[in-house]
């Protein structure tokens, strides 16, 4: 299996993408079709130069078709596809190499994704891997006609409901993905890539207004309190800065960030990746803003003892310091957000706790009115 990666002080195992598994299954199925004998294991070359070897499972063939499966291994990455069986069925055709998907592999239904509408959700690098492996087998055995390969993932339709696919316009199953061929454990790159893909789909509709919510709290507040529709809403998790950068690159011109103070207070510090592994500072920030609002030493000590931002907000409210402290915080949030975009992009924010708006940019009301209320 693949190597290891140091993540958060732990040496974690890497795995292999669905694209690598599909290429391995396609190669083994093609070989069994051409030589009419079982293939017990198969190796492929990944884009990053590794050559993993896989056991070939559920193999079967006759003179007309051959099929087999490769078991997906995700290493220590919390990947819902870990352990699924990626099948390939190979048949002869007059010429060329045709690649398609069937059971458990999604279909593209919206423009803006890597493959055209109507095609199987098999991305370009996995397609290239599959084609190269099939070509190598055909050359090995002197076969000059064509091969058709169909990829399937039993149970993929159900698993896909737990992915970004339904929102992206990929219906009926999972996507066959991978750029390096390797799954890195707890990969931020993969998450950012999924967000960027979702942005591309939205941009392909011609939309230039974007609603960003870091998480479920922001999504609920935007929907239930601000009464904003979810059509152009992207849940960006901790990746506020990366998402805004991608949005600007894709041509969005108005961006409204709606987030809980537990996330947005970090923007006041200039932190645009709000995961605690990249730094926290929430308590220290609120102590600093309270100090700027005129808090005395005893209040600062109470704030420093708080374990949640909600508790700190409650103290600031009781001490009649909340409004001024949020004014200071809000100015810094706005400054951080503006530094993420170009001058012709209008950006604003709403910072809340529970059902209460604590701070908002001067243009927030105008941006909110730009969306039709639900």
Buried (B, 14 or more C-beta within 10 A) or exposed (E): EBEBBEBEEEEBBBBBBBBBBBBBBBBBBBBBBBBEEBBEEBEBBBBEEBEBEBEBBEBEBEEEBBBBBBBBBBBBBEBEBBEBBBBBBBBBEEEEBBBBBBBBBBBBBBEBBBBEEEBBBBBEBBBBBBBBBBBBBBEEEEBEEBBBBBBBBEBBBEBBEEBBBBBBBBBBBBBBBBBBBBBBBBBBEBBBBBBBBBBBBBBBEEBBBBBBBBBEBBBBBBBEBBEBEBEBBBBBBBBBBBBBBBBBEBEBBBBBBBBBBBBBBBBBBEBBBBBEEEEBBBBEBBBBBBBBBEBEEEBBEBBEEBEEBEBBBBBBBEBEBBEBBBBBBBEBBBEBBBEBBEEEBBBBBBBBBEEEBBBBBEBBEEBBEBBEEE
